[in-house]
Amino acid sequence: MIFEQAGKENTQRTLELAVNTARERGISYLVLSSTEGYTAEQLPDTQGIQVVVVTTAYGSKAPNENRLSQEKRRQLEEKGYQVCTAGHALSGAERGLSSVFHGIYPLEIMAAALRMFGQGTKVCVEVATMAADAGRIPAGQPVVAVGGTGHGADTAVILRAAGSSHILDTKVEEILCKPRG
């Protein structure tokens, strides 16, 4: 499915497609990006699917703070979702170096290449890598990953994730939906 525009207005359709596809194909894990909890709160019934909600790293907005409130984290965990907060797999420390030394580094190149398919595609690969690093999804097994452009969700893919130390073993098997351009 191709959305005419990127953005939050595609969230509900993206999540329905992601959950339905996981069920139809017998995929046990759904991993999604949710900075403040909005996207995770929009999930339809996920019974039988293990949901991993990946948040931004502490300090991404302000030192020692996470954009997902403790109350929202608790609410998501009460729904049975695993909440994973980790360093950003495709930026993190490299962004810190490039901002000081004004260079470009391999992970930034990889992130830029993935953005050629859309920001949401890059996010899907990144959150799946972060979840694999945290042991929340099995590396090498198919998962449905959901990401977006800005707020909400507009991209869903089926991929086989690898942890950061083997990131080039990640395989995007199918793009379920994404915005045009």
C-alpha positions in Angstrom: 0.0 0.0 0.0 1.3 3.5 -0.9 0.0 6.5 1.0 -0.1 9.7 -1.0 1.4 11.7 1.9 3.6 10.9 4.9 2.3 11.5 8.4 0.2 10.8 11.4 -3.0 10.5 9.5 -1.8 7.1 8.2 -1.4 5.7 11.7 -4.6 3.7 12.1 -4.4 2.1 8.6 -0.7 1.3 9.1 -1.3 -0.4 12.4 -4.3 -2.4 11.2 -2.2 -3.6 8.2 0.7 -4.5 10.5 -1.4 -6.4 13.0 -3.5 -8.2 10.4 -0.4 -9.2 8.4 1.4 -10.5 11.5 -1.7 -12.7 12.3 -2.2 -13.9 8.7 1.5 -14.9 8.3 2.0 -16.3 11.8 4.6 -13.7 12.8 4.8 -13.5 16.6 6.4 -10.1 17.0 5.4 -6.6 16.3 8.0 -3.9 17.0 7.1 -0.3 16.7 8.5 3.2 17.3 6.5 5.3 19.8 8.3 8.4 21.2 5.6 9.6 23.6 3.1 6.6 23.4 0.7 7.9 20.8 1.4 5.2 18.2 1.4 2.4 20.7 -2.0 3.6 22.1 -3.5 3.4 18.7 -2.8 -0.4 18.3 -5.9 -2.5 17.6 -6.3 -5.8 19.4 -2.9 -7.6 19.4 -3.9 -10.8 21.2 -1.4 -13.5 20.3 1.2 -11.1 19.1 4.1 -9.9 21.3 4.4 -6.2 21.0 7.6 -4.4 21.6 7.4 -0.6 21.9 10.7 1.1 21.2 11.2 4.6 22.6 13.8 7.2 22.0 16.9 7.2 24.2 17.2 9.1 27.4 18.7 12.5 26.7 17.3 12.7 23.1 15.3 15.8 24.1 16.8 16.9 27.4 19.6 15.4 29.6 18.5 12.5 31.8 14.9 12.7 30.5 12.9 10.3 28.4 10.1 11.6 26.2 7.9 8.6 27.2 6.5 9.5 30.7 6.8 6.9 33.4 2.9 6.9 33.6 2.6 6.1 29.9 5.3 3.4 30.2 3.3 1.8 33.0 0.1 2.0 31.0 1.7 0.3 28.0 3.3 -2.4 30.2 -0.1 -3.0 31.8 -1.5 -3.8 28.3 1.2 -6.5 28.0 3.6 -4.6 25.8 7.3 -4.7 26.3 8.8 -1.2 26.4 12.3 -0.9 25.2 14.4 2.2 25.6 17.8 2.0 24.0 20.5 4.1 22.2 19.5 4.9 18.6 21.1 2.2 16.4 21.6 4.4 13.4 22.8 7.6 15.0 23.6 7.6 18.7 27.3 8.1 19.4 28.1 8.7 15.7 25.9 11.7 15.6 27.7 13.0 18.7 31.0 12.6 16.9 29.9 14.1 13.6 28.4 17.2 15.2 31.8 17.9 16.9 34.2 16.8 14.1 32.0 17.7 11.2 32.5 14.5 9.4 30.3 11.7 8.2 30.3 8.2 9.6 29.2 4.7 8.4 25.9 4.5 10.3 24.9 8.0 9.1 25.5 6.8 5.6 23.4 3.7 6.2 20.6 5.8 7.7 20.7 8.2 4.7 20.5 5.2 2.3 17.5 3.8 4.1 15.8 7.2 4.0 15.8 6.8 0.2 12.9 4.4 0.9 11.4 6.9 3.3 12.0 8.0 6.9 9.7 5.4 8.2 11.7 2.6 6.5 14.8 3.8 8.3 12.9 3.9 11.6 11.6 0.3 11.1 15.2 -1.0 10.6 16.4 1.1 13.5 13.8 0.1 16.1 14.1 -3.6 15.1 17.9 -3.4 15.6 17.4 -1.7 19.0 14.9 -4.4 20.1 17.2 -7.1 18.9 20.1 -5.5 20.9 17.9 -5.5 24.0 16.9 -9.1 23.5 13.3 -8.2 23.0 12.9 -9.9 19.6 14.7 -12.9 18.2 17.4 -11.9 15.8 17.0 -13.6 12.4 13.3 -14.3 12.8 10.6 -12.4 10.8 9.0 -9.5 12.6 6.6 -6.8 11.6 8.2 -3.4 12.2 6.3 -0.1 12.2 7.8 3.4 11.9 6.8 6.8 10.8 7.7 10.2 9.4 7.6 12.6 12.3 4.6 11.7 14.5 2.5 8.6 14.2 3.1 5.7 11.8 3.1 5.5 8.0 5.4 2.6 7.3 5.3 -1.1 8.0 7.7 -3.8 6.9 8.5 -7.4 7.4 12.1 -7.9 8.2 14.6 -10.2 9.9 16.5 -8.1 12.3 20.1 -8.4 13.5 21.7 -6.7 16.4 24.0 -3.7 15.9 27.1 -5.8 15.8 25.7 -7.7 12.8 23.5 -5.0 11.3 24.3 -5.8 7.7 22.6 -9.2 8.3 19.3 -7.4 8.6 17.0 -8.3 5.7 13.9 -6.3 4.8 11.7 -8.9 3.2 8.6 -6.9 2.4 7.4 -3.3 2.5 3.7 -3.5 3.6 3.0 0.2 3.4 4.9 3.5 3.1 4.3 7.0 1.9 5.0 8.0 -1.7 8.2 9.9 -2.2 
